[in-house]
């Protein structure tokens, strides 16, 4: 591990640690990565061995509880996925995007740190033990099916591995697990889905939640396995199968346990469940309950568009995904009537031609499609964008810069609430 920077006034600076120094060992043990470093540093007495060029330095530390040394390290090398999942969304990306959008991570450390889902199929035994030994909890697992044959057919792992014994090991050692199923028609629906739910429920409360997400398909599947699209009929059957199970879990455990992605309800033009049914939104970052969370936040606002009042904007154009347009517009009009804000709105549902029109979520809209959808419209005083369409560098997925977008739109552009559907 190479030190990238040392914070001014920190313990590391007082010790004399420098950028470029390499952490060799902690208490005589080699250090694998940042998590390993923090785990091994959680002692009252620490021997820190550092390599500086050809020189080796040793620092003896006495620490009083958790102590931030003030070190920043080079980023961990991400462990990439060795599977060939038939439903992988990254394999369906169009060509020509920035390279980071083609990285398929399968890193249990990112699962612990950021809630990324991993299949655990390519992990070594020592890594599975490490999750328990270093208390990397919670962890987020893509199960898809508990039937080993079905699971291998879905993820095409290099090494076939039964997921159930791993989950049992985690649960028996008090590792909290959140799980998901990407439902692929003809693969893991019907009875396979129900058996997977039953198997995962048998691990409750160690397995805390299960998200069921429909297969997402773009128009860029050349050379990939032919799959059937998720239909409203399949959505209706899936809800009919899982709703009684949710009700039983609520009676027995007080939680739904199984949570359905918002897309299932949109396919059927149904209202999403109440916030109570999401039990604190344990998989909000996975998009589960995002619509309800957003709508409820919106309903609690005393003022929806404070900038509009400040700038004296009277007419706003709001950008969103195609399926959410009607819901967003109706909810906003109702809320504006309640708050008394004198602003007119128009919500524009942008068709996704970049990925394909079956992709309807706002977070996957690209700059060129939004510009095309707004062309020729009277945009009023300002355009409101979903923040999820931009990265930290203010780039859309197609690398359109926000600055260029603003110039081409010709009216002020503002980012909306930090939710994915607005």
N, C-alpha and C positions, 0 to 999 in steps of 0.2 A: 504494500500500500504506500503510494507516494503522497507526501504532504504537498498540497497545492498552495495553501496560504496559512498564515498564522495571524490570529486576531491580535490587534494592538492591545496591550495591557493584560493579556490572558496569561494563564498559568504556563501554557506552552512557550510563550515569548520569554517569560521569566526563566524558564528552564534552558532556553537557548536553542530550541528547535527551530529549524529553518525550512522554507519551501524547497522541495527537492529531496529532503530527507525521506528515507524509506523505513517504515515500521517493520522491523524484522521479526521480533518476538515479544510476547507479553507473558511474564512469569514463565519464561522458558519454552512457551508454546508458539508455534508459527501462527500467523494471522491470515485468514482466508479472505476476508472482506470487511466492510465497514460494520456490519452486524456482529461479526465475530470479534472485532476490535472492542466494540462497546460491551459485549458480553464478558470478555476477559478482563476488561478494565473495571468491572463492577466488584472490586475487592477493596478492602481497607489498605492493604499494602500491595504495591504493584512494582514489578521490575520491568522497565520498558527498554528494550534493546532496539537501537536505531542505527541504520547503515547510512553513512555520509561519504559517498565515494568509496574509497578503499578502507576507510576508517569505520570502526564499530564503537558506538557510544552506549553506555548503560545509565539509565536514570532510575533512582530508587524513589518511589513516591509513597506518601501516606495520605490517603484520601478519606475525607469525612463525608461519606455518602456519595450519591451521584455527582460527578464533577465534569463539567464541560471544559476540556483542556483549551479550547479555542482553536482547534485544528479543522481545516477543510481539506478533504482529500479529493483526488481525481475520481471521476464518476466510476461506479462499478461497471464492469463489462457485463452486459445483459446476456443472460442465457437464452438462446433462441430455441424455437420449437422444432422438434424432429418429426412431428406428426404430419400427416397429409389429410387433415380433416376434410371430408367431402363438402362441408358447409362453410369452410373458412372464408370470412369476408375479405381478408387481405388478398387472397388469391383472386378475388373478383375486382380488385382495384384496376382502373384504367391505367394505361402506360403514361409515362411522362410526368408523374408527380415527384415530389422530393423523396429522397431515399428513405428517410425515417418513416414514411407512411407504409413501407413495405416490410418493416421489421416485425417478425412474429415472435413475441416474447413468450417464454415458458419458464418463468423465474419465480420460484417460491418466495424469494426475498421481496420481490415487488408485490407479491400477493399479500404478504404481511404488512409491508410499508404503505401500499397504495390501494389495496383491494383488487388487484388484477387477478383474473381467474386463470388457474393452471390445471392441467389434467393429471399431473403427478406421474404420468406414464413413463417418462424418461429419467426419473430420479434414481439415484443410487441409494442403496440401503443406508449408508452413512448420512446422506442428506435427509432422509426420512427421520432417522434418529435425531438429527440436529434440530429439527423443528420442535421436537419434544424437549430435548436437553436445554435449548435456549429459549423455550417458551415463546415461539413465534406464533402467537395467537392474538386475533383470529386469523384463519387462513381461508381462502376462497377457492373452491374446487369445481371445475367443470366435470360433472359426472356423465351427463347425457343418457347413460343407461347403466344399470347395475348388472345387466346380462353381459358377460364377457364377450360373447360372440357379437352381439349387437354393437357394443361399445367399440370393439376392434374394427368392425365394418364401418363405423362412423369416423373414428379418428385415425385409423391406419397407423398405429404406433409402431416404431421400430421393434419394440419389445412388448409383447402382450403381457398385461399385468392386471390381475383382479383388483378392482378398486376397493372392494368391501373390507378386506383385511387391513388395508392402510387406514381407512376411515375408523375401523374398530380400534386400531392402535392409537390413533389420535384421540378419540373419544375416551378411551380407557385412561389416557394420560392427561385429561382435562384440557385438551386443545379445542377451542371453539371453532366450528367449521360452518361456513356458509356455502351452499351448493347451487348449481344451476343445471338446467337442461335446455339445450337448443333443440327444439322439436323439428324433426325432419320427416315430412310425410313419407310413409312407407318404410321407415326405418325404426323409429322409437316412439311412434304414437300408439294409440289404442291400449291393448293389454300390456305391452312393454312399458308404456308410460306409467300405468297404474301400479305395476310391480315395482318399478323404480321408486315411485313415491312411497309405497309401503316399506321397501327396504330402507330408504333414508329416514323415514319416520321412526323406524325401530331404533335409530341411534339418538333420537331426541332425548334430553335437551342438548346433548353434545353437538349434534347437527342442529343448528339454530334456525335455519331457513332454507327454503328451496324456491328458486325462481324458475319459471317456465317461460321461455322466450321462443317466439316463432322464427323459423329459418328466414334469414334475410338474403335476398338475391338481387344482384345488380344485372345490368345488361352485358357484363363483361365476363362471360363464362366459357370463352372459347377454350377447347381442350380439357375442360373439367367434366366431372361426372354429371350426367343428366339427372336433374332432380325435379320433382313436382313442386309447384308453388303452393304456399299455404292459402287455402280458400276460406271464404266465410263459412262454408259447410264444415270444414275441419275445425274452425274456431268454435262453432256452435257445439260440436261433439266434445271438444276438449273442455269447454266450460261446463258442459253437462256432466262430464266424468269427474271433474275436479271439484266443483262446487260442493257436492255432498261430503267429500273428504275434508274440505276446509271447514265445513260446519261441524263435522265430528271432532276435528282437532280443536276447534274453539270450545266445544263443550268439555272436552277432556283436559285441555292444556291452557285454555284461555287465549290462544293465539291461532291465527290461520295456518301458520307453518309454510303452506304452499302459497306463493304469490305469483300472479299472472302479469306478464308484461302488458303495458298499455295498448300495444298494437292489437291484442286479441279483442279488446272492447271496441276499438276503432273499426276493425274489420266488420263488426256487427252493428256499428252505429249505436253502441250502448254507452251509457254513462259509466265512468270508472267508479270503483267502490269508494266508500267514505274513508276518511283518514283512519278511523278506528280499525278498519279491516287490514291496514298495513302495519299495525303494531309497532309504531315508531320508525317505520321505513328502514328496515335493516339492510335493504339492497337498493337504496336510492341511487347510488353511483352507478348501478347496473341499469338504471332507467326504470326500475320497478316502482311504480307509484309516483313518478315524476309529474304526471299531469295533475293528479290530486294535490300533491304538495304545492305545485305552482298556483293552482286555482284557489286553494285555501289561503296561501300567502297573499294573493291578489285581493281576496275578500277581506283581509284584515287591514289593508292599507287605508290610511286616512287621506292620502293623496297619491294618485296613480302616476301622474306626469308632473312632478314638481318643476322640472326644467321648462316645460311648456308655459307654466304660469310666469316663470322668471323671464323667459325670452318673448313672452306674449305670442306664442304660437297658437293658432286657432284650429289648424287642420294637420293631422298626422297620418302618415302611411306606415303601417306595421307589417313587417315581413315575417312569415312563418312557413312551416311545412304544409303541404297540400291538404292533408287530412285534418289538421288541427285548426284550419282557418275559421270554419263556422263556429266551433266551440269558443275559440279565443275572442272572436268579434262579439258574439252574444254576451259572453261573460264581461268583457270590457265595457260594453254599452250599459249593462246593468250596474256595474261598479261606478262608472262615471255619473250615472243618474243619482247614485247614493252619495257620492262625494261632492256633487255639485260643480265639478270642473267644467268650464265652458270650452270644451275642445271636441272637435269632430274627428272621428277616426275612420280609416278604411284598412281592413286587414287583407293582405294579398298572400294567397297560398301559392308558393312558387313550385312549378313542376321541376323535378330533378332530372334534367337531360344528361348530366355529367355521369351519374351512376346508373340512371334508368328510372323510369317513372313509378316503378314498384317501390322505390326507396322514398319514403315520405317524411322522415323526421327532419326537423329544422337543423340539427347539428351537422347534417351531411350536405347541406346546401353549399354551393360554391359561388364565388363572386360572379363569374360570367353568367350563370343561370339567373341569379338575382337581378343582375343588370338587364338581362333580356326580359325578365318578368315585369320589370318596372318601366321599361322603355315605352314611351308614348303616353304614359299616365300623367295626370295632374297629381303630383306628389304632395301638394300642400306646402306647409312650412318646414317639414322635417321628415326624415325616414328613421324608423326605429328598427334596429337589427337584433336578431337573437345573438347574444354573446358567444354561444357555443359554436357559431360558425367561424370563429377566429381563434388563432393560437396566441401564445404570449408575445409573438413578434408582430401581431396584427396582420397576419396573412390568412386568407381563406385557403381551403384545401387545394384549390387549383393554383395557389401561389399569387392570386390577385392581392396586391397590397391594399389595405384599408384606405391609405392616402389617395391611391389612384381611383378607388371606388368612389370616394367622396367627390373627387374632381369630376368624374363622369356623371354622377347623379345630379350635381348642380344645386342641391339644397343641403342644409345641415344633416349630418348622420349621427345618430346617438345609439349606444348599446342599451338594450333593455335589461330586464331583471336577469340575475345570474342563474337562470334555469334553462334547460335545454329545449323547451318547447315554445318559448316566446320568440 
